[in-house]
Amino acid sequence: MSLPRSGIEQIRNNYFRAVDYWIVVPVMLLVVIGLFVLNQVLSSGYIDYPQNFYRQAGAAILGMFVALVICVLDTSLLKAIGWVFYGVAQMMLFIVPFDGYSMEQTWGADSWMKLPVIGNFQPSELSKIGLVLVAAHIFQDIADKKISVPRGFLYLGLLYAPPMAMIMIQQKDFGTGMVIVIAFIAMLFVWGIKYRYLFLSLSGVIIAIPFVWNFYFNDVQKKRILSLLFAGSDPSAEYNLVQAKMAIASGGLAGNTTGNLVYVPVKESDFIYTAVSEHLGFIGTTAVVLIAFFFLSRCLYVAANASQKAYKFIVVGLTAGIAFHFIENMGMCVGLLPITGIPLPFISLGGTALLVNFAAVGIILNISMERHLSKK
């Protein structure tokens, strides 16, 4: 007769059974692909190599630890975690314009701040998670009729207005603002918006286009959109796109073996998908698409089977934000979408984005594990 297992062994075994490996494995595959491609790109003449590669690898390890910590927390704490993320991000967003540190000349937006040990940090990335976590519980209160619809949307407006004003107006970071909007729209669909309100919103967007074009977009953004709509109209504005297409084409089936790589600006970050093609070819780019699709599909499966409405909203919001990153980054590299500063999740160089994406994965894993353990 065997001895009964100790409490620690039971907790450990239950934990490893509850972990959703259908989410963990795709994420780890994307990270491995990213580190491999980044090493190839950064080693080809970047000044900070290999320190920048070590920082990315360190961010990946730290991100895995963050995801591990979050996924073992009590799921009921997610609302409190959301307010913490939201509050910290708000404080940082307020400090960004006054901290004396700016990367606007490099990236076109003053969205970063310099932190001890961590280095460059983008507070708007933290806002994405905080907003989703807090908004999800407001949507649940509306759905459960704990608060009226007008009051609920008033709360949502007050929640979103401060960070969106600082991100879109003060920092002029249109890409991050769009991610937040897409995540909100996804949660809105899950909540159940009526089609007449949807059409009214779309009408408002159409009416706002001339104002956004004339008073918000700068010359660079306008040229990027026009060059997408009218190919060949402005060769200087299309330079990045032309180089990106050449780099993707040079990858062939399994990667460029000639050693003559195409120069693409910001290949390590915004245009990392071109480097995936150069070094892994059509096989590599297809693998990234399939892995990303599988990961996103599994996240939606977790949302569909979540035990509470708020958890459904959370997973859908986070998944929509990550999905927009995948679609926009790949789409702009092949000329289907306008060029924006949107990194490829788990692959592009950038410690902040990687840590935030791992935090999002930790939250989704937490909800998946809660569903699994609640059945026992």
GUTIFI-367824 format. One record per atom (N, C-alpha, C): x, y, z; residue in one letter. Coordinates in steps of 0.05 Angstrom, whole numbers, padded with zeros to 5 digits, always signed. Layout:
% residues N
XYZA;...
END
This chain:
% residues 376
+00017-00024+00000M;+00000+00000+00000M;+00018+00025+00000M;+00013+00042-00019S;+00030+00066-00021S;+00021+00087-00001S;+00040+00104+00006L;+00035+00125+00025L;+00019+00147+00012L;+00001+00161+00026P;-00014+00183+00014P;+00005+00206+00007P;-00002+00220-00014R;+00015+00242-00023R;+00012+00266-00004R;+00033+00281-00001S;+00032+00305+00017S;+00016+00327+00003S;+00008+00347+00020G;-00007+00369+00009G;+00008+00384-00013G;+00034+00386-00009I;+00051+00401-00029I;+00051+00386-00055I;+00053+00359-00054E;+00053+00343-00079E;+00026+00346-00093E;+00004+00346-00078Q;-00022+00349-00090Q;-00025+00376-00104Q;-00016+00397-00091I;-00018+00424-00103I;-00001+00425-00128I;+00023+00413-00127R;+00041+00414-00150R;+00029+00398-00173R;+00019+00374-00168N;+00007+00358-00189N;-00017+00371-00201N;-00034+00382-00184N;-00058+00396-00193N;-00051+00420-00211N;-00030+00434-00203Y;-00021+00457-00218Y;-00012+00449-00246Y;+00005+00429-00248F;+00015+00420-00274F;-00007+00409-00292F;-00027+00397-00280R;-00050+00387-00296R;-00067+00410-00305R;-00069+00431-00289A;-00087+00453-00295A;-00075+00472-00316A;-00049+00474-00318V;-00036+00492-00337V;-00045+00486-00366V;-00053+00507-00380D;-00062+00503-00407D;-00038+00503-00426D;-00028+00480-00432Y;-00004+00478-00449Y;-00010+00485-00478Y;-00035+00485-00485W;-00043+00493-00512W;-00038+00523-00516W;-00035+00538-00494I;-00028+00566-00495I;+00002+00569-00490I;+00013+00555-00471V;+00042+00558-00464V;+00060+00550-00487V;+00055+00528-00500V;+00073+00518-00521V;+00074+00537-00545V;+00052+00547-00556P;+00054+00566-00578P;+00069+00591-00571P;+00065+00601-00546V;+00079+00625-00538V;+00109+00620-00537V;+00117+00597-00526M;+00145+00591-00524M;+00158+00587-00551M;+00142+00575-00570L;+00152+00572-00597L;+00157+00600-00610L;+00139+00618-00606L;+00142+00645-00617L;+00166+00659-00605L;+00170+00656-00579V;+00193+00668-00565V;+00220+00656-00576V;+00221+00630-00580V;+00245+00617-00590V;+00250+00627-00619V;+00230+00629-00636I;+00233+00639-00663I;+00243+00668-00662I;+00231+00684-00644G;+00239+00712-00641G;+00268+00715-00633G;+00277+00699-00613L;+00305+00702-00604L;+00324+00693-00625L;+00317+00672-00640F;+00335+00662-00662F;+00338+00684-00683F;+00315+00695-00692V;+00316+00715-00713V;+00329+00740-00704V;+00323+00749-00679L;+00336+00773-00669L;+00366+00770-00666L;+00375+00747-00659N;+00404+00742-00657N;+00417+00746-00685N;+00403+00736-00705Q;+00414+00739-00732Q;+00414+00768-00741Q;+00393+00783-00734V;+00391+00811-00742V;+00410+00828-00727V;+00411+00825-00701L;+00427+00842-00684L;+00457+00837-00687L;+00464+00813-00694S;+00492+00806-00698S;+00504+00816-00724S;+00487+00828-00741S;+00496+00836-00767S;+00505+00865-00768S;+00512+00877-00745G;+00523+00903-00745G;+00511+00923-00725G;+00494+00914-00708Y;+00482+00932-00688Y;+00502+00939-00666Y;+00503+00964-00658I;+00524+00973-00640I;+00523+00959-00613I;+00499+00956-00602D;+00497+00945-00575D;+00498+00915-00573D;+00501+00902-00595Y;+00502+00872-00595Y;+00528+00863-00581Y;+00527+00843-00563P;+00504+00825-00556P;+00488+00834-00532P;+00493+00858-00521Q;+00479+00866-00497Q;+00449+00868-00502Q;+00441+00879-00526N;+00413+00882-00532N;+00399+00854-00534N;+00414+00834-00545F;+00402+00808-00546F;+00399+00795-00518F;+00419+00800-00501Y;+00418+00789-00474Y;+00395+00802-00459Y;+00390+00828-00464R;+00367+00842-00451R;+00341+00830-00459R;+00339+00823-00485Q;+00314+00811-00495Q;+00310+00783-00483Q;+00332+00768-00482A;+00330+00741-00470A;+00323+00743-00440A;+00335+00763-00427G;+00328+00767-00399G;+00300+00775-00395G;+00289+00792-00413A;+00261+00800-00412A;+00243+00777-00416A;+00251+00758-00433A;+00235+00734-00438A;+00234+00717-00413A;+00257+00713-00400I;+00257+00697-00375I;+00241+00711-00353I;+00244+00737-00350L;+00229+00752-00330L;+00199+00751-00337L;+00193+00753-00362G;+00165+00751-00371G;+00152+00724-00364G;+00167+00703-00368M;+00157+00676-00360M;+00152+00675-00330M;+00170+00687-00315F;+00166+00687-00286F;+00141+00703-00278F;+00137+00726-00291V;+00113+00743-00286V;+00088+00727-00293V;+00088+00714-00316A;+00064+00698-00324A;+00059+00676-00303A;+00081+00663-00294L;+00078+00641-00274L;+00066+00652-00248L;+00075+00675-00239V;+00064+00687-00214V;+00035+00694-00217V;+00028+00707-00240I;+00001+00716-00244I;-00018+00692-00246I;-00010+00671-00260C;-00029+00649-00265C;-00035+00632-00240C;-00019+00635-00219V;-00024+00620-00194V;-00039+00636-00173V;-00044+00662-00179L;-00059+00679-00161L;-00089+00671-00161L;-00102+00679-00140D;-00131+00675-00139D;-00144+00692-00161D;-00161+00680-00177T;-00173+00695-00200T;-00189+00719-00191T;-00200+00717-00167S;-00216+00740-00157S;-00199+00765-00153S;-00172+00762-00153L;-00154+00785-00149L;-00150+00801-00175L;-00160+00791-00197L;-00154+00804-00223L;-00165+00832-00224L;-00187+00837-00212K;-00198+00864-00212K;-00180+00883-00197K;-00170+00874-00174A;-00151+00891-00158A;-00125+00895-00174A;-00115+00874-00187I;-00091+00876-00204I;-00096+00896-00226I;-00120+00896-00238G;-00126+00915-00259G;-00124+00943-00250G;-00135+00949-00226W;-00134+00976-00215W;-00105+00985-00209W;-00089+00965-00200V;-00060+00971-00195V;-00046+00978-00221V;-00050+00962-00241F;-00038+00967-00268F;-00047+00994-00278F;-00073+00999-00276Y;-00085+01024-00287Y;-00073+01048-00272Y;-00072+01046-00246G;-00062+01069-00230G;-00033+01074-00235G;-00016+01053-00236V;+00012+01057-00241V;+00017+01068-00269V;+00002+01057-00288A;+00005+01067-00316A;-00003+01096-00318A;-00025+01104-00304Q;-00034+01132-00305Q;-00012+01150-00294Q;-00001+01142-00272M;+00020+01159-00259M;+00044+01162-00278M;+00052+01140-00290M;+00075+01141-00309M;+00069+01157-00333M;+00044+01154-00344L;+00036+01170-00368L;+00037+01200-00362L;+00030+01207-00338F;+00031+01235-00330F;+00059+01245-00328F;+00078+01228-00320I;+00106+01236-00316I;+00121+01237-00343I;+00113+01221-00362V;+00128+01218-00387V;+00136+01245-00400V;+00117+01265-00403P;+00124+01290-00416P;+00144+01307-00400P;+00147+01301-00374F;+00163+01319-00357F;+00188+01305-00347F;+00194+01281-00356D;+00217+01267-00345D;+00243+01274-00358D;+00242+01290-00379G;+00267+01299-00393G;+00278+01278-00411G;+00264+01256-00416Y;+00273+01235-00433Y;+00254+01231-00456Y;+00263+01232-00480S;+00245+01230-00503S;+00259+01214-00526S;+00243+01197-00539M;+00252+01182-00562M;+00235+01189-00587M;+00223+01213-00586E;+00205+01221-00607E;+00220+01223-00634E;+00245+01232-00634Q;+00259+01234-00660Q;+00264+01207-00672Q;+00267+01186-00654T;+00272+01159-00664T;+00246+01145-00672T;+00226+01146-00655W;+00201+01130-00659W;+00177+01147-00667W;+00179+01173-00667G;+00157+01189-00675G;+00136+01195-00653G;+00141+01185-00629A;+00123+01190-00606A;+00139+01191-00581A;+00131+01209-00563D;+00145+01211-00536D;+00129+01193-00517D;+00134+01166-00519S;+00118+01147-00503S;+00135+01132-00482S;+00161+01138-00481W;+00179+01122-00464W;+00189+01139-00441W;+00197+01125-00420M;+00210+01137-00397M;+00234+01119-00389M;+00253+01131-00376K;+00277+01117-00368K;+00275+01109-00339K;+00276+01082-00334L;+00274+01072-00307L;+00300+01059-00298L;+00307+01061-00273P;+00332+01048-00263P;+00330+01018-00268P;+00352+01006-00275V;+00355+00977-00280V;+00339+00968-00304V;+00313+00974-00306I;+00296+00965-00328I;+00304+00979-00354I;+00310+01005-00353G;+00317+01020-00377G;+00292+01032-00389G;+00289+01032-00416N;+00266+01044-00429N;+00241+01029-00422N;+00220+01043-00415F;+00195+01031-00408F;+00172+01048-00420F;+00152+01034-00432Q;+00130+01048-00445Q;+00105+01043-00428Q;+00096+01063-00412P;+00073+01060-00394P;+00047+01053-00409P;+00044+01062-00434S;+00019+01057-00448S;+00015+01027-00452S;+00036+01011-00453E;+00034+00982-00455E;+00020+00971-00430E;+00026+00982-00407L;+00014+00973-00382L;-00016+00982-00381L;-00022+01004-00393S;-00050+01014-00394S;-00068+00994-00408S;-00058+00980-00429K;-00074+00961-00444K;-00086+00940-00425K;-00070+00929-00408I;-00079+00908-00390I;-00097+00920-00368I;-00089+00941-00356G;-00104+00954-00335G;-00132+00961-00344G;-00134+00973-00368L;-00161+00981-00378L;-00178+00957-00383L;-00168+00935-00394V;-00184+00911-00400V;-00193+00899-00374V;-00176+00896-00354L;-00184+00883-00329L;-00206+00899-00315L;-00203+00925-00313V;-00223+00941-00299V;-00249+00943-00315V;-00246+00948-00342A;-00270+00951-00358A;-00287+00925-00359A;-00273+00902-00358A;-00287+00876-00359A;-00307+00874-00336A;-00299+00883-00312H;-00317+00881-00289H;-00339+00901-00290H;-00335+00924-00303I;-00356+00943-00307I;-00377+00931-00327I;-00367+00919-00348F;-00385+00906-00367F;-00401+00884-00353F;-00389+00869-00335Q;-00403+00848-00321Q;-00425+00860-00304Q;-00419+00882-00290D;-00439+00896-00273D;-00463+00906-00290D;-00457+00915-00314I;-00478+00924-00332I;-00495+00900-00341I;-00481+00878-00348A;-00495+00854-00357A;-00512+00842-00335A;-00503+00843-00310D;-00518+00832-00288D;-00538+00852-00276D;-00540+00876-00289K;-00558+00897-00281K;-00554+00907-00253K;-00528+00906-00244K;-00521+00918-00219K;-00520+00948-00222K;-00513+00957-00246I;-00514+00986-00253I;-00528+00989-00279I;-00540+01012-00284S;-00554+01016-00309S;-00535+01019-00332S;-00545+01016-00356V;-00528+01019-00380V;-00516+01047-00382V;-00532+01069-00379P;-00520+01096-00381P;-00498+01100-00360P;-00504+01091-00335R;-00484+01095-00314R;-00459+01079-00320R;-00462+01054-00330G;-00439+01037-00336G;-00422+01049-00357G;-00434+01060-00378F;-00418+01072-00399F;-00406+01099-00391F;-00419+01112-00372L;-00407+01136-00360L;-00381+01128-00346L;-00382+01106-00330Y;-00359+01096-00316Y;-00337+01089-00336Y;-00345+01076-00358L;-00325+01068-00378L;-00313+01092-00391L;-00329+01113-00397G;-00318+01137-00408G;-00298+01151-00390G;-00305+01152-00364L;-00286+01164-00344L;-00261+01147-00341L;-00264+01121-00345L;-00241+01103-00343L;-00222+01106-00366L;-00232+01108-00390Y;-00216+01108-00415Y;-00206+01136-00422Y;-00221+01157-00414A;-00214+01184-00423A;-00185+01193-00416A;-00177+01191-00390P;-00150+01200-00383P;-00127+01187-00398P;-00125+01160-00398P;-00103+01148-00413P;-00104+01152-00443P;-00128+01152-00455M;-00131+01156-00483M;-00122+01185-00491M;-00129+01204-00474A;-00121+01232-00480A;-00091+01234-00479A;-00078+01222-00460M;-00049+01224-00458M;-00035+01208-00480M;-00046+01185-00487I;-00033+01168-00508I;-00038+01180-00536I;-00062+01187-00542M;-00069+01196-00569M;-00063+01225-00575M;-00067+01243-00555I;-00064+01271-00559I;-00036+01281-00550I;-00030+01274-00525Q;-00004+01284-00514Q;+00020+01270-00527Q;+00019+01243-00528Q;+00041+01228-00538Q;+00040+01223-00568Q;+00016+01226-00580K;+00011+01222-00608K;+00018+01193-00617K;+00012+01174-00599D;+00017+01146-00605D;-00008+01133-00616D;-00013+01136-00642F;-00037+01127-00654F;-00039+01096-00654F;-00017+01082-00657G;-00017+01053-00658G;-00027+01041-00632G;-00016+01050-00609T;-00025+01040-00583T;-00054+01047-00578T;-00062+01071-00585G;-00089+01079-00582G;-00108+01061-00597G;-00101+01053-00621M;-00118+01035-00637M;-00120+01007-00623M;-00098+00998-00611V;-00099+00972-00597V;-00120+00973-00575V;-00119+00995-00559I;-00138+00998-00537I;-00167+01000-00547I;-00171+01014-00570V;-00198+01016-00581V;-00208+00989-00591V;-00191+00974-00604I;-00198+00947-00614I;-00206+00929-00591I;-00190+00929-00570A;-00196+00912-00546A;-00223+00920-00535A;-00229+00946-00533F;-00254+00955-00522F;-00278+00946-00540F;-00274+00949-00566I;-00296+00941-00585I;-00301+00911-00583I;-00280+00895-00579A;-00284+00866-00576A;-00300+00860-00551A;-00294+00873-00529M;-00310+00869-00505M;-00338+00879-00508M;-00342+00900-00523L;-00368+00911-00529L;-00385+00891-00544L;-00373+00877-00563F;-00388+00857-00578F;-00396+00834-00560F;-00379+00825-00543V;-00385+00803-00525V;-00408+00811-00506V;-00407+00837-00497W;-00428+00847-00479W;-00455+00846-00494W;-00455+00853-00520G;-00480+00851-00536G;-00490+00878-00544G;-00475+00893-00560I;-00484+00919-00570I;-00505+00915-00592I;-00525+00932-00593K;-00545+00931-00613K;-00534+00942-00639K;-00544+00931-00662Y;-00533+00939-00687Y;-00538+00968-00694Y;-00560+00980-00685R;-00565+01008-00691R;-00544+01026-00678R;-00534+01018-00654Y;-00513+01033-00641Y;-00487+01030-00656Y;-00483+01005-00666L;-00458+01000-00682L;-00458+01018-00707L;-00480+01019-00721F;-00481+01035-00745F;-00478+01065-00739F;-00490+01074-00716L;-00486+01101-00708L;-00457+01108-00702L;-00443+01088-00689S;-00415+01092-00683S;-00398+01093-00709S;-00404+01075-00728L;-00390+01076-00753L;-00395+01102-00768L;-00419+01112-00766S;-00425+01138-00779S;-00408+01160-00767S;-00406+01159-00740G;-00390+01178-00726G;-00361+01177-00734G;-00350+01152-00738V;-00323+01149-00747V;-00319+01161-00775V;-00338+01155-00793I;-00336+01166-00820I;-00336+01196-00820I;-00353+01208-00804I;-00355+01237-00802I;-00329+01249-00791I;-00317+01234-00772A;-00292+01244-00759A;-00267+01242-00776A;-00268+01225-00797I;-00244+01221-00814I;-00232+01247-00824I;-00248+01265-00836P;-00235+01290-00846P;-00222+01306-00824P;-00234+01307-00800F;-00222+01322-00778F;-00196+01309-00769F;-00196+01282-00767V;-00172+01268-00758V;-00150+01272-00779V;-00157+01271-00804W;-00138+01274-00826W;-00125+01302-00825W;-00142+01323-00821N;-00132+01350-00823N;-00119+01360-00797N;-00128+01350-00774F;-00119+01362-00749F;-00104+01343-00731F;-00103+01317-00737Y;-00089+01298-00720Y;-00065+01285-00733Y;-00069+01274-00757F;-00047+01260-00770F;-00025+01280-00778F;+00000+01272-00774N;+00022+01289-00784N;+00029+01281-00813N;+00048+01295-00825D;+00054+01291-00853D;+00064+01263-00859D;+00079+01252-00840V;+00090+01225-00844V;+00067+01204-00845V;+00048+01207-00826Q;+00026+01189-00825Q;+00008+01191-00850Q;+00004+01215-00859K;-00012+01219-00883K;+00002+01206-00908K;+00028+01210-00910K;+00042+01198-00932K;+00041+01167-00932K;+00042+01156-00908R;+00041+01127-00905R;+00014+01116-00915R;-00007+01130-00908I;-00034+01122-00917I;-00038+01126-00947I;-00029+01149-00957L;-00031+01154-00986L;-00015+01135-01003L;+00009+01128-00993S;+00026+01109-01008S;+00014+01081-01008S;-00002+01075-00988L;-00015+01049-00988L;-00039+01049-01008L;-00053+01071-01009L;-00076+01073-01027L;-00068+01077-01056L;-00046+01092-01060F;-00037+01099-01087F;-00008+01091-01090F;-00004+01066-01096A;+00023+01055-01098A;+00039+01070-01119A;+00064+01078-01112G;+00081+01092-01131G;+00078+01122-01131G;+00060+01132-01115S;+00055+01161-01114S;+00077+01176-01101S;+00090+01164-01081D;+00112+01177-01066D;+00133+01157-01059D;+00153+01154-01077P;+00174+01133-01072P;+00189+01136-01046P;+00193+01161-01036S;+00207+01165-01011S;+00190+01154-00988S;+00164+01158-00988A;+00146+01149-00967A;+00143+01119-00968A;+00147+01107-00991E;+00144+01078-00995E;+00169+01063-00991E;+00191+01076-00984Y;+00217+01063-00982Y;+00217+01039-00963Y;+00206+01043-00939N;+00205+01021-00920N;+00190+00997-00930N;+00167+01003-00943L;+00150+00981-00953L;+00163+00967-00976L;+00176+00981-00994V;+00190+00969-01017V;+00212+00951-01007V;+00228+00961-00987Q;+00249+00945-00976Q;+00239+00920-00962Q;+00216+00924-00947A;+00204+00901-00933A;+00195+00879-00952A;+00183+00887-00974K;+00174+00867-00994K;+00198+00852-01006K;+00219+00867-01012M;+00243+00855-01023M;+00255+00835-01004M;+00256+00842-00978A;+00267+00824-00958A;+00251+00799-00955A;+00224+00802-00955I;+00207+00778-00953I;+00211+00760-00977I;+00212+00772-01001A;+00215+00756-01026A;+00242+00742-01026A;+00263+00755-01015S;+00290+00743-01015S;+00292+00717-00998S;+00273+00713-00980G;+00274+00690-00962G;+00269+00664-00976G;+00255+00664-00998G;+00249+00640-01013G;+00234+00620-00995G;+00240+00594-00999L;+00225+00573-00985L;+00235+00570-00956L;+00262+00570-00952A;+00273+00563-00926A;+00292+00584-00916A;+00293+00608-00928G;+00311+00628-00919G;+00332+00637-00940G;+00342+00661-00937N;+00362+00671-00956N;+00389+00659-00950N;+00400+00644-00969T;+00426+00631-00965T;+00448+00644-00980T;+00442+00667-00993T;+00463+00681-01009T;+00481+00698-00991T;+00471+00706-00968G;+00487+00723-00950G;+00482+00753-00956G;+00469+00759-00978N;+00463+00787-00986N;+00435+00794-00975N;+00434+00805-00951L;+00409+00811-00939L;+00400+00839-00946L;+00374+00843-00948V;+00362+00869-00956V;+00361+00887-00931V;+00369+00912-00935Y;+00367+00931-00912Y;+00338+00940-00909Y;+00327+00937-00885V;+00300+00946-00878V;+00302+00962-00852V;+00294+00987-00852P;+00295+01003-00827P;+00278+00989-00805P;+00288+00990-00781V;+00275+00979-00757V;+00268+00950-00761V;+00286+00935-00774K;+00281+00907-00779K;+00280+00891-00753K;+00292+00900-00732E;+00292+00886-00707E;+00266+00888-00691E;+00249+00908-00699S;+00225+00913-00684S;+00200+00913-00701S;+00194+00936-00713D;+00169+00939-00728D;+00169+00921-00753D;+00192+00917-00765F;+00193+00901-00789F;+00207+00874-00785F;+00203+00863-00761I;+00216+00837-00754I;+00205+00814-00772I;+00181+00817-00782Y;+00169+00796-00798Y;+00185+00792-00824Y;+00197+00814-00834T;+00214+00812-00858T;+00239+00795-00851T;+00249+00799-00827A;+00273+00783-00819A;+00266+00754-00815A;+00242+00748-00806V;+00233+00720-00804V;+00234+00707-00831V;+00225+00722-00852S;+00225+00711-00879S;+00253+00707-00889S;+00270+00727-00884E;+00298+00726-00894E;+00313+00702-00882E;+00309+00696-00857H;+00325+00675-00844H;+00311+00648-00842H;+00284+00648-00845L;+00270+00623-00843L;+00252+00618-00867L;+00250+00637-00885G;+00236+00634-00910G;+00205+00631-00907G;+00193+00621-00928F;+00164+00618-00928F;+00155+00598-00906F;+00172+00579-00901I;+00166+00559-00880I;+00164+00573-00853I;+00183+00591-00848G;+00183+00605-00822G;+00160+00625-00819G;+00154+00640-00840T;+00132+00660-00838T;+00105+00645-00836T;+00102+00623-00850T;+00078+00608-00848T;+00075+00595-00820T;+00097+00586-00809A;+00097+00575-00782A;+00088+00596-00762A;+00098+00620-00765V;+00090+00642-00746V;+00060+00647-00748V;+00050+00649-00773V;+00021+00654-00777V;+00005+00631-00764V;+00012+00606-00769L;-00003+00584-00758L;-00002+00582-00728L;+00022+00587-00717I;+00025+00586-00688I;+00009+00609-00675I;+00010+00632-00686A;-00006+00655-00676A;-00035+00649-00678A;-00044+00638-00700F;-00073+00632-00703F;-00082+00611-00683F;-00065+00591-00678F;-00072+00570-00659F;-00074+00582-00631F;-00054+00599-00624F;-00054+00612-00598F;-00078+00629-00593F;-00085+00645-00613L;-00109+00663-00610L;-00134+00647-00609L;-00136+00625-00625S;-00160+00608-00624S;-00163+00595-00597S;-00141+00586-00585R;-00143+00574-00559R;-00152+00594-00538R;-00142+00619-00540C;-00151+00640-00522C;-00181+00644-00523C;-00191+00644-00548L;-00220+00648-00551L;-00235+00624-00540L;-00224+00600-00542Y;-00236+00577-00530Y;-00238+00580-00499Y;-00216+00591-00487V;-00216+00596-00459V;-00238+00616-00452V;-00241+00637-00468A;-00261+00658-00463A;-00289+00646-00465A;-00294+00628-00484A;-00320+00616-00488A;-00328+00599-00464A;-00308+00587-00451N;-00313+00568-00429N;-00307+00580-00402N;-00302+00606-00400A;-00296+00618-00374A;-00320+00617-00356A;-00315+00615-00330S;-00337+00611-00310S;-00353+00636-00304S;-00342+00660-00309Q;-00356+00685-00303Q;-00355+00703-00328Q;-00375+00721-00329K;-00376+00740-00352K;-00351+00757-00353K;-00343+00767-00329A;-00320+00785-00329A;-00295+00771-00340A;-00292+00746-00335Y;-00269+00731-00345Y;-00270+00728-00375Y;-00295+00725-00386K;-00298+00724-00415K;-00289+00751-00427K;-00298+00773-00415F;-00291+00799-00425F;-00261+00803-00424F;-00248+00794-00402I;-00219+00798-00399I;-00204+00784-00421I;-00211+00758-00425V;-00196+00742-00445V;-00200+00753-00473V;-00225+00760-00479V;-00231+00771-00506V;-00217+00797-00510V;-00216+00815-00490G;-00203+00840-00493G;-00173+00837-00497G;-00160+00820-00481L;-00131+00816-00483L;-00125+00802-00510L;-00141+00783-00517T;-00136+00768-00543T;-00139+00787-00567T;-00159+00804-00566A;-00164+00823-00588A;-00140+00842-00591A;-00129+00851-00568G;-00106+00869-00570G;-00082+00855-00582G;-00076+00831-00573I;-00054+00816-00584I;-00058+00809-00614I;-00083+00802-00620A;-00090+00795-00648A;-00085+00819-00667A;-00093+00843-00657F;-00089+00867-00673F;-00059+00871-00678F;-00042+00866-00659H;-00013+00868-00662H;-00004+00850-00684H;-00012+00824-00683F;-00004+00805-00704F;-00013+00814-00732F;-00039+00821-00734I;-00050+00828-00760I;-00038+00853-00771I;-00035+00874-00755E;-00024+00899-00764E;+00005+00897-00772E;+00021+00883-00755N;+00049+00881-00761N;+00054+00865-00787N;+00041+00842-00789M;+00045+00826-00814M;+00033+00841-00838M;+00010+00853-00834G;-00003+00867-00856G;+00013+00890-00867G;+00025+00905-00849M;+00041+00928-00859M;+00066+00919-00873M;+00077+00896-00864C;+00102+00887-00877C;+00098+00877-00906C;+00073+00868-00911V;+00068+00858-00939V;+00051+00878-00955V;+00046+00902-00943G;+00033+00923-00958G;+00003+00922-00959G;-00009+00908-00940L;-00038+00907-00938L;-00050+00927-00919L;-00034+00937-00900L;-00043+00956-00880L;-00023+00979-00878L;-00031+01002-00868P;-00012+01025-00865P;+00010+01018-00845P;+00033+01030-00849I;+00056+01026-00831I;+00052+01041-00805I;+00053+01026-00783T;+00051+01038-00756T;+00072+01025-00738T;+00077+01038-00715G;+00098+01027-00697G;+00086+01005-00680G;+00077+00983-00692I;+00065+00961-00677I;+00083+00937-00678I;+00094+00928-00656P;+00112+00905-00656P;+00098+00878-00660P;+00112+00858-00668L;+00102+00831-00670L;+00104+00817-00643L;+00082+00809-00631P;+00082+00798-00604P;+00101+00774-00601P;+00117+00775-00579F;+00135+00754-00571F;+00159+00751-00590F;+00161+00767-00611I;+00183+00764-00631I;+00199+00789-00633I;+00186+00812-00635S;+00200+00838-00639S;+00218+00845-00615S;+00239+00860-00620L;+00256+00870-00599L;+00241+00890-00583L;+00242+00888-00556G;+00228+00907-00539G;+00220+00894-00513G;+00234+00900-00492G;+00229+00887-00466G;+00201+00894-00454G;+00192+00919-00457T;+00167+00927-00446T;+00144+00911-00458T;+00143+00910-00485A;+00122+00896-00499A;+00122+00866-00492A;+00146+00855-00490L;+00148+00826-00484L;+00138+00821-00456L;+00145+00837-00436L;+00136+00833-00409L;+00106+00836-00407L;+00095+00856-00420V;+00066+00861-00419V;+00051+00838-00433V;+00062+00828-00455N;+00049+00805-00468N;+00049+00780-00451N;+00071+00776-00436F;+00073+00753-00418F;+00053+00757-00395F;+00050+00782-00385A;+00031+00787-00364A;+00002+00780-00374A;-00004+00788-00399A;-00030+00781-00411A;-00034+00751-00413A;-00013+00737-00421V;-00014+00708-00422V;-00019+00696-00394V;-00005+00707-00374G;-00009+00698-00347G;-00038+00701-00338G;-00050+00723-00345I;-00078+00727-00338I;-00097+00707-00352I;-00092+00703-00378I;-00108+00683-00393I;-00104+00655-00381I;-00079+00648-00374L;-00074+00622-00362L;-00088+00620-00335L;-00088+00642-00320N;-00102+00642-00294N;-00131+00635-00297N;-00144+00648-00317I;-00173+00643-00322I;-00177+00614-00332I;-00159+00605-00349S;-00161+00577-00359S;-00158+00557-00336S;-00139+00562-00318M;-00135+00544-00296M;-00158+00545-00276M;-00170+00568-00272E;-00193+00571-00254E;-00216+00554-00265E;-00220+00555-00291R;-00241+00539-00303R;-00236+00509-00300R;-00211+00501-00303H;-00203+00473-00301H;-00206+00463-00272H;-00197+00479-00253L;-00197+00470-00225L;-00226+00471-00213L;-00243+00489-00224S;-00270+00492-00213S;-00287+00467-00220S;-00278+00451-00240K;-00292+00427-00247K;-00287+00404-00227K;-00265+00407-00212K;-00258+00385-00194K;-00275+00386-00168K;
END
